[in-house]
Amino acid sequence: MEAAPPGDGRRQVMTELRLGAYACFMRTDIDRLAVGNFLLFKEDQPAWQEETDWRDEIPD
C-alpha cells in the first residue's frame, strides 16, 4: 500500500507493522496516525529519540 506523496513529492511506502508505522509517523511531518481503533496526534506523543540516524540504514 502506498501513501499520498508528502510535500516534497516523494512517494513513501506505508508499513503495516505498528512499530514501523509509529516510527515513520514520528520521523516525518505526519500530524496524525490511525492504528486500528486508535487515532494518535503527534503533539500528544512523547519526544522521539533514536541513538542512530535511521537514514544511514538505507542503502545508496
PDB file with SEQRES, HELIX, SHEET and CRYST1 records, atoms N, CA, C and O in Angstrom:
SEQRES   1 A   60  MET GLU ALA ALA PRO PRO GLY ASP GLY ARG ARG GLN VAL          
SEQRES   2 A   60  MET THR GLU LEU ARG LEU GLY ALA TYR ALA CYS PHE MET          
SEQRES   3 A   60  ARG THR ASP ILE ASP ARG LEU ALA VAL GLY ASN PHE LEU          
SEQRES   4 A   60  LEU PHE LYS GLU ASP GLN PRO ALA TRP GLN GLU GLU THR          
SEQRES   5 A   60  ASP TRP ARG ASP GLU ILE PRO ASP                              
HELIX    1 AA1 ARG A   18  ARG A   27  1                                  10    
HELIX    2 AA2 LYS A   42  ASP A   44  5                                   3    
HELIX    3 AA3 TRP A   54  GLU A   57  5                                   4    
SHEET    1 AA1 2 ARG A  32  VAL A  35  0                                        
SHEET    2 AA1 2 PHE A  38  PHE A  41 -1                                        
CRYST1    1.000    1.000    1.000  90.00  90.00  90.00 P 1           1          
ATOM      1  N   MET A   1       0.847  -1.159   0.000  1.00  0.00           N  
ATOM      2  CA  MET A   1       0.000   0.000   0.000  1.00  0.00           C  
ATOM      3  C   MET A   1       0.897   1.228   0.000  1.00  0.00           C  
ATOM      4  O   MET A   1       1.885   1.256   0.733  1.00  0.00           O  
ATOM      5  N   GLU A   2       0.586   2.237  -0.795  1.00  0.00           N  
ATOM      6  CA  GLU A   2       1.378   3.460  -0.841  1.00  0.00           C  
ATOM      7  C   GLU A   2       0.564   4.632  -0.311  1.00  0.00           C  
ATOM      8  O   GLU A   2      -0.657   4.683  -0.457  1.00  0.00           O  
ATOM      9  N   ALA A   3       1.258   5.555   0.294  1.00  0.00           N  
ATOM     10  CA  ALA A   3       0.625   6.755   0.819  1.00  0.00           C  
ATOM     11  C   ALA A   3       0.643   7.837  -0.241  1.00  0.00           C  
ATOM     12  O   ALA A   3       1.365   7.743  -1.234  1.00  0.00           O  
ATOM     13  N   ALA A   4      -0.153   8.857  -0.021  1.00  0.00           N  
ATOM     14  CA  ALA A   4      -0.101  10.028  -0.904  1.00  0.00           C  
ATOM     15  C   ALA A   4       1.274  10.650  -0.770  1.00  0.00           C  
ATOM     16  O   ALA A   4       1.893  10.557   0.290  1.00  0.00           O  
ATOM     17  N   PRO A   5       1.764  11.286  -1.831  1.00  0.00           N  
ATOM     18  CA  PRO A   5       3.106  11.865  -1.760  1.00  0.00           C  
ATOM     19  C   PRO A   5       3.191  12.953  -0.698  1.00  0.00           C  
ATOM     20  O   PRO A   5       2.286  13.780  -0.585  1.00  0.00           O  
ATOM     21  N   PRO A   6       4.273  12.960   0.085  1.00  0.00           N  
ATOM     22  CA  PRO A   6       4.459  14.051   1.036  1.00  0.00           C  
ATOM     23  C   PRO A   6       4.766  15.349   0.304  1.00  0.00           C  
ATOM     24  O   PRO A   6       4.835  15.374  -0.925  1.00  0.00           O  
ATOM     25  N   GLY A   7       4.948  16.414   1.049  1.00  0.00           N  
ATOM     26  CA  GLY A   7       5.138  17.728   0.465  1.00  0.00           C  
ATOM     27  C   GLY A   7       6.280  17.847  -0.523  1.00  0.00           C  
ATOM     28  O   GLY A   7       6.226  18.695  -1.414  1.00  0.00           O  
ATOM     29  N   ASP A   8       7.323  17.017  -0.395  1.00  0.00           N  
ATOM     30  CA  ASP A   8       8.450  17.141  -1.307  1.00  0.00           C  
ATOM     31  C   ASP A   8       8.250  16.324  -2.588  1.00  0.00           C  
ATOM     32  O   ASP A   8       9.155  16.262  -3.420  1.00  0.00           O  
ATOM     33  N   GLY A   9       7.085  15.701  -2.760  1.00  0.00           N  
ATOM     34  CA  GLY A   9       6.786  14.995  -3.993  1.00  0.00           C  
ATOM     35  C   GLY A   9       7.239  13.548  -4.037  1.00  0.00           C  
ATOM     36  O   GLY A   9       6.921  12.841  -4.993  1.00  0.00           O  
ATOM     37  N   ARG A  10       7.981  13.079  -3.023  1.00  0.00           N  
ATOM     38  CA  ARG A  10       8.405  11.678  -2.999  1.00  0.00           C  
ATOM     39  C   ARG A  10       7.241  10.819  -2.520  1.00  0.00           C  
ATOM     40  O   ARG A  10       6.406  11.270  -1.736  1.00  0.00           O  
ATOM     41  N   ARG A  11       7.191   9.575  -2.999  1.00  0.00           N  
ATOM     42  CA  ARG A  11       6.193   8.633  -2.501  1.00  0.00           C  
ATOM     43  C   ARG A  11       6.860   7.748  -1.453  1.00  0.00           C  
ATOM     44  O   ARG A  11       8.012   7.346  -1.613  1.00  0.00           O  
ATOM     45  N   GLN A  12       6.144   7.455  -0.403  1.00  0.00           N  
ATOM     46  CA  GLN A  12       6.681   6.607   0.643  1.00  0.00           C  
ATOM     47  C   GLN A  12       5.752   5.420   0.844  1.00  0.00           C  
ATOM     48  O   GLN A  12       4.530   5.570   0.859  1.00  0.00           O  
ATOM     49  N   VAL A  13       6.334   4.250   0.996  1.00  0.00           N  
ATOM     50  CA  VAL A  13       5.552   3.054   1.251  1.00  0.00           C  
ATOM     51  C   VAL A  13       5.199   3.016   2.727  1.00  0.00           C  
ATOM     52  O   VAL A  13       6.067   3.158   3.589  1.00  0.00           O  
ATOM     53  N   MET A  14       3.934   2.825   3.006  1.00  0.00           N  
ATOM     54  CA  MET A  14       3.485   2.727   4.390  1.00  0.00           C  
ATOM     55  C   MET A  14       3.613   1.289   4.844  1.00  0.00           C  
ATOM     56  O   MET A  14       3.318   0.366   4.084  1.00  0.00           O  
ATOM     57  N   THR A  15       4.035   1.097   6.036  1.00  0.00           N  
ATOM     58  CA  THR A  15       4.207  -0.245   6.584  1.00  0.00           C  
ATOM     59  C   THR A  15       2.939  -0.690   7.298  1.00  0.00           C  
ATOM     60  O   THR A  15       2.195   0.139   7.823  1.00  0.00           O  
ATOM     61  N   GLU A  16       2.695  -1.966   7.319  1.00  0.00           N  
ATOM     62  CA  GLU A  16       1.572  -2.497   8.062  1.00  0.00           C  
ATOM     63  C   GLU A  16       1.965  -2.864   9.483  1.00  0.00           C  
ATOM     64  O   GLU A  16       1.098  -3.188  10.296  1.00  0.00           O  
ATOM     65  N   LEU A  17       3.251  -2.821   9.798  1.00  0.00           N  
ATOM     66  CA  LEU A  17       3.699  -3.116  11.141  1.00  0.00           C  
ATOM     67  C   LEU A  17       3.519  -1.887  12.014  1.00  0.00           C  
ATOM     68  O   LEU A  17       3.944  -0.795  11.637  1.00  0.00           O  
ATOM     69  N   ARG A  18       2.907  -2.044  13.156  1.00  0.00           N  
ATOM     70  CA  ARG A  18       2.573  -0.893  14.000  1.00  0.00           C  
ATOM     71  C   ARG A  18       3.796  -0.114  14.462  1.00  0.00           C  
ATOM     72  O   ARG A  18       3.780   1.117  14.446  1.00  0.00           O  
ATOM     73  N   LEU A  19       4.852  -0.802  14.871  1.00  0.00           N  
ATOM     74  CA  LEU A  19       6.041  -0.087  15.332  1.00  0.00           C  
ATOM     75  C   LEU A  19       6.674   0.696  14.192  1.00  0.00           C  
ATOM     76  O   LEU A  19       7.101   1.834  14.387  1.00  0.00           O  
ATOM     77  N   GLY A  20       6.739   0.100  13.000  1.00  0.00           N  
ATOM     78  CA  GLY A  20       7.278   0.796  11.838  1.00  0.00           C  
ATOM     79  C   GLY A  20       6.435   1.988  11.448  1.00  0.00           C  
ATOM     80  O   GLY A  20       6.962   3.035  11.073  1.00  0.00           O  
ATOM     81  N   ALA A  21       5.123   1.832  11.535  1.00  0.00           N  
ATOM     82  CA  ALA A  21       4.222   2.939  11.220  1.00  0.00           C  
ATOM     83  C   ALA A  21       4.404   4.076  12.226  1.00  0.00           C  
ATOM     84  O   ALA A  21       4.418   5.249  11.854  1.00  0.00           O  
ATOM     85  N   TYR A  22       4.542   3.720  13.483  1.00  0.00           N  
ATOM     86  CA  TYR A  22       4.731   4.741  14.514  1.00  0.00           C  
ATOM     87  C   TYR A  22       6.061   5.466  14.323  1.00  0.00           C  
ATOM     88  O   TYR A  22       6.127   6.689  14.443  1.00  0.00           O  
ATOM     89  N   ALA A  23       7.108   4.718  14.030  1.00  0.00           N  
ATOM     90  CA  ALA A  23       8.421   5.335  13.798  1.00  0.00           C  
ATOM     91  C   ALA A  23       8.356   6.286  12.609  1.00  0.00           C  
ATOM     92  O   ALA A  23       8.879   7.398  12.677  1.00  0.00           O  
ATOM     93  N   CYS A  24       7.722   5.863  11.527  1.00  0.00           N  
ATOM     94  CA  CYS A  24       7.562   6.720  10.346  1.00  0.00           C  
ATOM     95  C   CYS A  24       6.789   7.981  10.716  1.00  0.00           C  
ATOM     96  O   CYS A  24       7.170   9.084  10.323  1.00  0.00           O  
ATOM     97  N   PHE A  25       5.719   7.824  11.461  1.00  0.00           N  
ATOM     98  CA  PHE A  25       4.889   8.935  11.937  1.00  0.00           C  
ATOM     99  C   PHE A  25       5.732   9.940  12.723  1.00  0.00           C  
ATOM    100  O   PHE A  25       5.631  11.146  12.498  1.00  0.00           O  
ATOM    101  N   MET A  26       6.556   9.451  13.634  1.00  0.00           N  
ATOM    102  CA  MET A  26       7.332  10.344  14.484  1.00  0.00           C  
ATOM    103  C   MET A  26       8.509  10.983  13.759  1.00  0.00           C  
ATOM    104  O   MET A  26       8.957  12.060  14.151  1.00  0.00           O  
ATOM    105  N   ARG A  27       9.021  10.340  12.707  1.00  0.00           N  
ATOM    106  CA  ARG A  27      10.178  10.861  11.974  1.00  0.00           C  
ATOM    107  C   ARG A  27       9.800  11.868  10.896  1.00  0.00           C  
ATOM    108  O   ARG A  27      10.679  12.542  10.359  1.00  0.00           O  
ATOM    109  N   THR A  28       8.542  11.986  10.571  1.00  0.00           N  
ATOM    110  CA  THR A  28       8.117  12.818   9.447  1.00  0.00           C  
ATOM    111  C   THR A  28       7.181  13.927   9.902  1.00  0.00           C  
ATOM    112  O   THR A  28       6.955  14.116  11.097  1.00  0.00           O  
ATOM    113  N   ASP A  29       6.643  14.655   8.935  1.00  0.00           N  
ATOM    114  CA  ASP A  29       5.726  15.752   9.227  1.00  0.00           C  
ATOM    115  C   ASP A  29       4.267  15.294   9.301  1.00  0.00           C  
ATOM    116  O   ASP A  29       3.356  16.119   9.234  1.00  0.00           O  
ATOM    117  N   ILE A  30       4.045  13.992   9.439  1.00  0.00           N  
ATOM    118  CA  ILE A  30       2.677  13.485   9.584  1.00  0.00           C  
ATOM    119  C   ILE A  30       2.143  13.960  10.933  1.00  0.00           C  
ATOM    120  O   ILE A  30       2.823  13.829  11.950  1.00  0.00           O  
ATOM    121  N   ASP A  31       0.930  14.510  10.945  1.00  0.00           N  
ATOM    122  CA  ASP A  31       0.344  15.054  12.173  1.00  0.00           C  
ATOM    123  C   ASP A  31      -0.479  14.045  12.955  1.00  0.00           C  
ATOM    124  O   ASP A  31      -0.565  14.131  14.181  1.00  0.00           O  
ATOM    125  N   ARG A  32      -1.095  13.075  12.249  1.00  0.00           N  
ATOM    126  CA  ARG A  32      -1.967  12.097  12.887  1.00  0.00           C  
ATOM    127  C   ARG A  32      -1.714  10.717  12.307  1.00  0.00           C  
ATOM    128  O   ARG A  32      -1.354  10.575  11.138  1.00  0.00           O  
ATOM    129  N   LEU A  33      -1.909   9.694  13.145  1.00  0.00           N  
ATOM    130  CA  LEU A  33      -1.714   8.319  12.707  1.00  0.00           C  
ATOM    131  C   LEU A  33      -2.866   7.481  13.235  1.00  0.00           C  
ATOM    132  O   LEU A  33      -3.123   7.465  14.439  1.00  0.00           O  
ATOM    133  N   ALA A  34      -3.559   6.788  12.344  1.00  0.00           N  
ATOM    134  CA  ALA A  34      -4.618   5.859  12.740  1.00  0.00           C  
ATOM    135  C   ALA A  34      -4.025   4.461  12.794  1.00  0.00           C  
ATOM    136  O   ALA A  34      -3.469   3.971  11.811  1.00  0.00           O  
ATOM    137  N   VAL A  35      -4.150   3.824  13.951  1.00  0.00           N  
ATOM    138  CA  VAL A  35      -3.674   2.452  14.147  1.00  0.00           C  
ATOM    139  C   VAL A  35      -4.830   1.675  14.774  1.00  0.00           C  
ATOM    140  O   VAL A  35      -5.165   1.865  15.944  1.00  0.00           O  
ATOM    141  N   GLY A  36      -5.430   0.799  13.973  1.00  0.00           N  
ATOM    142  CA  GLY A  36      -6.597   0.073  14.474  1.00  0.00           C  
ATOM    143  C   GLY A  36      -7.700   1.052  14.827  1.00  0.00           C  
ATOM    144  O   GLY A  36      -8.106   1.866  13.998  1.00  0.00           O  
ATOM    145  N   ASN A  37      -8.181   0.976  16.047  1.00  0.00           N  
ATOM    146  CA  ASN A  37      -9.249   1.866  16.508  1.00  0.00           C  
ATOM    147  C   ASN A  37      -8.709   3.132  17.171  1.00  0.00           C  
ATOM    148  O   ASN A  37      -9.477   3.895  17.756  1.00  0.00           O  
ATOM    149  N   PHE A  38      -7.412   3.361  17.088  1.00  0.00           N  
ATOM    150  CA  PHE A  38      -6.793   4.496  17.771  1.00  0.00           C  
ATOM    151  C   PHE A  38      -6.379   5.567  16.768  1.00  0.00           C  
ATOM    152  O   PHE A  38      -5.929   5.258  15.664  1.00  0.00           O  
ATOM    153  N   LEU A  39      -6.535   6.834  17.163  1.00  0.00           N  
ATOM    154  CA  LEU A  39      -6.054   7.965  16.380  1.00  0.00           C  
ATOM    155  C   LEU A  39      -5.042   8.709  17.243  1.00  0.00           C  
ATOM    156  O   LEU A  39      -5.389   9.272  18.281  1.00  0.00           O  
ATOM    157  N   LEU A  40      -3.789   8.703  16.801  1.00  0.00           N  
ATOM    158  CA  LEU A  40      -2.713   9.346  17.552  1.00  0.00           C  
ATOM    159  C   LEU A  40      -2.436  10.728  16.983  1.00  0.00           C  
ATOM    160  O   LEU A  40      -2.396  10.904  15.765  1.00  0.00           O  
ATOM    161  N   PHE A  41      -2.245  11.697  17.848  1.00  0.00           N  
ATOM    162  CA  PHE A  41      -1.897  13.058  17.473  1.00  0.00           C  
ATOM    163  C   PHE A  41      -0.440  13.287  17.855  1.00  0.00           C  
ATOM    164  O   PHE A  41      -0.047  13.032  18.993  1.00  0.00           O  
ATOM    165  N   LYS A  42       0.360  13.766  16.909  1.00  0.00           N  
ATOM    166  CA  LYS A  42       1.789  13.928  17.169  1.00  0.00           C  
ATOM    167  C   LYS A  42       2.042  14.811  18.389  1.00  0.00           C  
ATOM    168  O   LYS A  42       2.939  14.519  19.180  1.00  0.00           O  
ATOM    169  N   GLU A  43       1.279  15.873  18.555  1.00  0.00           N  
ATOM    170  CA  GLU A  43       1.533  16.788  19.666  1.00  0.00           C  
ATOM    171  C   GLU A  43       1.289  16.127  21.035  1.00  0.00           C  
ATOM    172  O   GLU A  43       1.732  16.652  22.056  1.00  0.00           O  
ATOM    173  N   ASP A  44       0.597  14.996  21.064  1.00  0.00           N  
ATOM    174  CA  ASP A  44       0.341  14.283  22.318  1.00  0.00           C  
ATOM    175  C   ASP A  44       1.365  13.181  22.602  1.00  0.00           C  
ATOM    176  O   ASP A  44       1.289  12.529  23.643  1.00  0.00           O  
ATOM    177  N   GLN A  45       2.314  12.966  21.699  1.00  0.00           N  
ATOM    178  CA  GLN A  45       3.290  11.891  21.841  1.00  0.00           C  
ATOM    179  C   GLN A  45       4.540  12.389  22.566  1.00  0.00           C  
ATOM    180  O   GLN A  45       4.890  13.565  22.471  1.00  0.00           O  
ATOM    181  N   PRO A  46       5.217  11.483  23.296  1.00  0.00           N  
ATOM    182  CA  PRO A  46       6.490  11.891  23.919  1.00  0.00           C  
ATOM    183  C   PRO A  46       7.535  12.152  22.836  1.00  0.00           C  
ATOM    184  O   PRO A  46       7.414  11.665  21.711  1.00  0.00           O  
ATOM    185  N   ALA A  47       8.544  12.912  23.182  1.00  0.00           N  
ATOM    186  CA  ALA A  47       9.605  13.239  22.222  1.00  0.00           C  
ATOM    187  C   ALA A  47      10.215  11.957  21.661  1.00  0.00           C  
ATOM    188  O   ALA A  47      10.460  11.004  22.401  1.00  0.00           O  
ATOM    189  N   TRP A  48      10.458  11.939  20.354  1.00  0.00           N  
ATOM    190  CA  TRP A  48      11.027  10.766  19.676  1.00  0.00           C  
ATOM    191  C   TRP A  48      12.528  10.919  19.634  1.00  0.00           C  
ATOM    192  O   TRP A  48      13.036  11.908  19.107  1.00  0.00           O  
ATOM    193  N   GLN A  49      13.255   9.948  20.185  1.00  0.00           N  
ATOM    194  CA  GLN A  49      14.710   9.981  20.185  1.00  0.00           C  
ATOM    195  C   GLN A  49      15.242   8.641  19.698  1.00  0.00           C  
ATOM    196  O   GLN A  49      14.721   7.584  20.056  1.00  0.00           O  
ATOM    197  N   GLU A  50      16.279   8.699  18.882  1.00  0.00           N  
ATOM    198  CA  GLU A  50      16.923   7.492  18.384  1.00  0.00           C  
ATOM    199  C   GLU A  50      18.423   7.622  18.602  1.00  0.00           C  
ATOM    200  O   GLU A  50      18.975   8.722  18.560  1.00  0.00           O  
ATOM    201  N   GLU A  51      19.072   6.492  18.834  1.00  0.00           N  
ATOM    202  CA  GLU A  51      20.517   6.504  19.056  1.00  0.00           C  
ATOM    203  C   GLU A  51      21.293   6.665  17.763  1.00  0.00           C  
ATOM    204  O   GLU A  51      22.416   7.170  17.773  1.00  0.00           O  
ATOM    205  N   THR A  52      20.705   6.237  16.641  1.00  0.00           N  
ATOM    206  CA  THR A  52      21.368   6.345  15.346  1.00  0.00           C  
ATOM    207  C   THR A  52      20.448   7.073  14.379  1.00  0.00           C  
ATOM    208  O   THR A  52      19.254   7.219  14.638  1.00  0.00           O  
ATOM    209  N   ASP A  53      21.001   7.524  13.277  1.00  0.00           N  
ATOM    210  CA  ASP A  53      20.213   8.176  12.240  1.00  0.00           C  
ATOM    211  C   ASP A  53      19.650   7.097  11.314  1.00  0.00           C  
ATOM    212  O   ASP A  53      20.408   6.405  10.635  1.00  0.00           O  
ATOM    213  N   TRP A  54      18.338   6.953  11.286  1.00  0.00           N  
ATOM    214  CA  TRP A  54      17.684   5.903  10.510  1.00  0.00           C  
ATOM    215  C   TRP A  54      18.015   6.000   9.025  1.00  0.00           C  
ATOM    216  O   TRP A  54      17.955   4.994   8.317  1.00  0.00           O  
ATOM    217  N   ARG A  55      18.361   7.184   8.541  1.00  0.00           N  
ATOM    218  CA  ARG A  55      18.684   7.361   7.117  1.00  0.00           C  
ATOM    219  C   ARG A  55      19.979   6.651   6.749  1.00  0.00           C  
ATOM    220  O   ARG A  55      20.191   6.326   5.580  1.00  0.00           O  
ATOM    221  N   ASP A  56      20.853   6.403   7.728  1.00  0.00           N  
ATOM    222  CA  ASP A  56      22.094   5.668   7.452  1.00  0.00           C  
ATOM    223  C   ASP A  56      21.831   4.203   7.153  1.00  0.00           C  
ATOM    224  O   ASP A  56      22.705   3.533   6.604  1.00  0.00           O  
ATOM    225  N   GLU A  57      20.665   3.684   7.491  1.00  0.00           N  
ATOM    226  CA  GLU A  57      20.314   2.289   7.258  1.00  0.00           C  
ATOM    227  C   GLU A  57      19.814   2.037   5.840  1.00  0.00           C  
ATOM    228  O   GLU A  57      19.679   0.883   5.433  1.00  0.00           O  
ATOM    229  N   ILE A  58      19.539   3.094   5.085  1.00  0.00           N  
ATOM    230  CA  ILE A  58      19.017   2.958   3.729  1.00  0.00           C  
ATOM    231  C   ILE A  58      20.192   2.854   2.762  1.00  0.00           C  
ATOM    232  O   ILE A  58      21.038   3.747   2.721  1.00  0.00           O  
ATOM    233  N   PRO A  59      20.255   1.764   1.976  1.00  0.00           N  
ATOM    234  CA  PRO A  59      21.370   1.628   1.033  1.00  0.00           C  
ATOM    235  C   PRO A  59      21.332   2.716  -0.040  1.00  0.00           C  
ATOM    236  O   PRO A  59      20.261   3.188  -0.420  1.00  0.00           O  
ATOM    237  N   ASP A  60      22.491   3.100  -0.514  1.00  0.00           N  
ATOM    238  CA  ASP A  60      22.588   4.131  -1.575  1.00  0.00           C  
ATOM    239  C   ASP A  60      22.156   3.584  -2.904  1.00  0.00           C  
ATOM    240  O   ASP A  60      22.172   4.303  -3.903  1.00  0.00           O  
TER     241      ASP A  60                                                      
END                                                                             
